[in-house]
Amino acid sequence: MKDKLKALRFLTPDGQPTVLGILVLGEDTLRFIPGAYVQFLRLEGVDLTDPIRHQREIAGPLPDLLRRIDEILEANNSVSISIVSESVEIRRSEYPLPALQQLIRNAILHRTYEGTNAPVRVYWFSDRIEIHNPGGPFGLVTKENFGRPGVTDYRNPHLAEAMHVLGYVQRFGMGIQIARKQLLDNGNPPPEFTIEENYILATVRRRS
């Protein structure tokens, strides 16, 4: 088993847990990587000073963390029903879940885990969702070409590989394009990005 964990880069050659191993398998990730969690905040209005409806801090092994985030997103995502005829109804959510999954998983994948204890933050306002990523563009990705199809680089390449093997990343470099298409198909405006040296903010606006 140790040899397999070493081959997956979850253990160092001398058998010590790697950062990747702690992120993917660790039960106490925050003990070793204090910023390795997602802060979720649901607010009643459009400003951070508005009353808080729901607040969670999600941590743990990567598969558990992503599953719990998905559960929270589904629980907060309202669905409207349009009756087309006696036998046909159309259900449409305020936000397409696959788009939110892509953007949050991108944030977890591309964030920096060094030099900061800040988490990925998901702020759910009454009119929009903001996803704050502690880590700016990296490598070949610049402020100018951010989000361009096929332009990608990896601050955490082994984490990218692990997320791909686990089924959370399907097509490298296409996450933002997938999110854009999902939002368009659902009737939402396209995602907006604020890109700075040390962080990226993705904003998704509610379907009108």
C-alpha positions in Angstrom: 0.0 0.0 0.0 2.8 2.4 0.8 4.4 1.8 -2.6 1.1 2.7 -4.2 0.7 5.9 -2.2 4.3 6.9 -3.1 3.5 6.2 -6.8 0.5 8.5 -6.5 2.7 11.1 -4.8 0.6 11.0 -1.6 3.8 9.9 0.4 7.4 11.0 0.0 10.1 8.4 -0.7 10.7 8.1 3.0 7.0 7.5 3.8 6.0 11.0 5.0 2.6 12.5 3.8 3.0 15.1 1.0 0.8 18.2 0.7 -1.1 16.4 -2.0 -1.6 13.3 0.2 -2.9 15.6 3.0 -5.3 17.4 0.7 -6.7 14.2 -0.9 -6.7 11.8 2.0 -6.0 13.7 5.2 -8.7 13.7 7.9 -7.2 16.7 9.7 -6.1 18.9 6.7 -6.3 22.2 8.6 -3.7 21.0 11.1 -1.1 21.0 8.4 -2.6 23.3 5.8 -4.7 26.0 7.6 -6.2 27.5 4.5 -7.3 24.2 2.9 -11.1 24.8 3.3 -14.0 26.5 1.7 -15.9 29.2 3.5 -19.6 29.4 2.4 -21.7 32.3 3.3 -25.4 32.8 2.3 -26.6 36.4 2.8 -30.1 37.8 2.7 -29.2 40.8 0.5 -26.6 42.1 -1.9 -23.9 43.2 0.6 -21.6 41.5 3.1 -23.2 43.7 5.8 -26.6 42.1 5.2 -28.0 39.4 7.6 -26.4 36.0 7.3 -28.8 33.2 6.5 -26.3 30.3 6.5 -22.6 29.9 7.1 -20.4 26.9 6.8 -16.7 26.1 6.8 -16.1 22.9 4.7 -12.8 21.0 5.2 -11.6 17.4 5.1 -10.3 15.0 2.5 -10.9 16.3 -1.1 -13.7 13.9 -2.1 -15.6 14.6 1.1 -15.0 18.4 0.8 -16.3 18.4 -2.8 -19.3 16.3 -2.0 -20.3 18.5 0.9 -19.9 21.6 -1.3 -22.2 20.1 -3.9 -24.8 19.3 -1.2 -24.7 22.9 0.0 -25.0 24.3 -3.5 -28.1 22.1 -4.2 -29.7 23.0 -0.9 -29.4 26.7 -1.7 -30.3 26.7 -5.4 -34.0 27.5 -5.9 -35.8 25.8 -8.8 -38.7 27.3 -10.7 -41.4 25.3 -12.5 -43.1 26.4 -15.7 -46.2 24.5 -16.7 -46.1 24.2 -20.5 -49.1 21.9 -20.8 -51.0 19.4 -18.7 -48.2 16.8 -19.2 -45.2 19.0 -19.7 -43.4 21.2 -17.1 -40.0 22.9 -17.3 -37.8 23.0 -14.2 -35.0 25.6 -14.2 -32.7 26.5 -11.3 -31.5 30.0 -10.4 -28.0 28.8 -11.2 -26.8 25.8 -13.2 -25.1 23.5 -10.7 -22.5 22.3 -13.2 -21.3 25.8 -13.8 -20.9 26.5 -10.1 -19.1 23.1 -9.6 -16.7 24.0 -12.4 -15.8 27.4 -11.0 -15.4 26.3 -7.4 -13.4 23.2 -8.4 -11.2 25.5 -10.5 -10.7 27.7 -7.5 -9.7 24.8 -5.3 -7.4 23.4 -8.0 -5.6 26.7 -9.0 -5.4 28.5 -5.7 -2.1 28.9 -3.9 -1.6 26.8 -0.7 1.6 28.6 0.2 2.1 32.0 1.8 -1.5 32.4 2.8 -4.0 30.8 5.2 -7.0 32.3 3.3 -9.7 29.8 2.2 -11.6 29.7 -1.0 -14.6 31.8 -0.2 -18.1 31.4 -1.7 -20.5 34.3 -1.0 -24.1 33.7 -2.1 -25.9 37.0 -2.3 -29.6 37.5 -3.3 -28.5 38.6 -6.8 -25.2 36.8 -7.4 -22.6 34.3 -6.2 -19.0 35.4 -5.7 -16.1 32.8 -5.7 -12.9 34.2 -4.2 -9.7 32.4 -5.1 -6.5 33.2 -3.1 -4.1 32.9 -6.0 -3.7 35.0 -9.1 -2.8 33.9 -12.7 0.1 31.4 -12.9 2.6 30.5 -15.5 1.3 30.8 -19.1 -2.0 32.2 -17.8 -2.1 36.0 -17.7 -4.6 38.7 -16.9 -5.0 39.2 -20.7 -5.6 35.6 -21.7 -7.4 34.3 -18.6 -10.4 32.1 -19.6 -9.3 31.7 -23.2 -10.0 28.1 -24.4 -7.0 25.8 -24.1 -4.8 28.4 -22.3 -3.9 26.8 -18.9 -1.1 26.2 -16.5 -1.0 24.5 -13.1 0.3 25.9 -9.9 -0.6 22.5 -8.4 -0.1 20.0 -11.2 -0.2 16.9 -9.0 -3.5 18.1 -7.5 -4.8 18.6 -11.1 -3.9 15.0 -11.9 -5.5 13.7 -8.7 -8.7 15.6 -9.4 -8.8 14.3 -13.0 -8.3 10.7 -11.8 -11.1 11.1 -9.2 -13.4 12.4 -11.9 -13.7 16.0 -10.7 -11.8 17.5 -13.7 -12.9 16.2 -17.1 -11.2 18.4 -19.7 -8.1 20.3 -18.8 -8.3 24.0 -19.7 -12.0 23.9 -20.5 -13.6 24.5 -17.1 -14.5 28.2 -17.7 -15.8 27.4 -21.2 -18.1 24.7 -19.7 -19.3 27.1 -17.1 -20.0 29.8 -19.7 -22.1 27.4 -21.8 -24.0 26.1 -18.8 -24.9 29.6 -17.7 -25.9 30.6 -21.3 -28.1 27.5 -21.6 -29.8 28.3 -18.2 -30.5 31.9 -19.1 -27.8 33.4 -16.8 -25.5 36.2 -17.8 -21.9 35.1 -18.5 -19.5 34.9 -15.6 -17.4 37.9 -14.7 -13.8 37.8 -13.5 -11.8 40.2 -11.5 -8.1 39.2 -11.9 -5.4 40.6 -9.6 -1.9 39.5 -8.9 -2.8 37.6 -5.7 -6.4 36.6 -6.2 -9.2 35.9 -8.7 -12.9 36.7 -8.1 -15.5 35.0 -10.2 -19.0 36.4 -10.1 -22.1 34.6 -11.3 -25.3 36.5 -11.6 -28.7 35.1 -10.9 -31.0 34.2 -13.8 -33.6 37.0 -14.3 
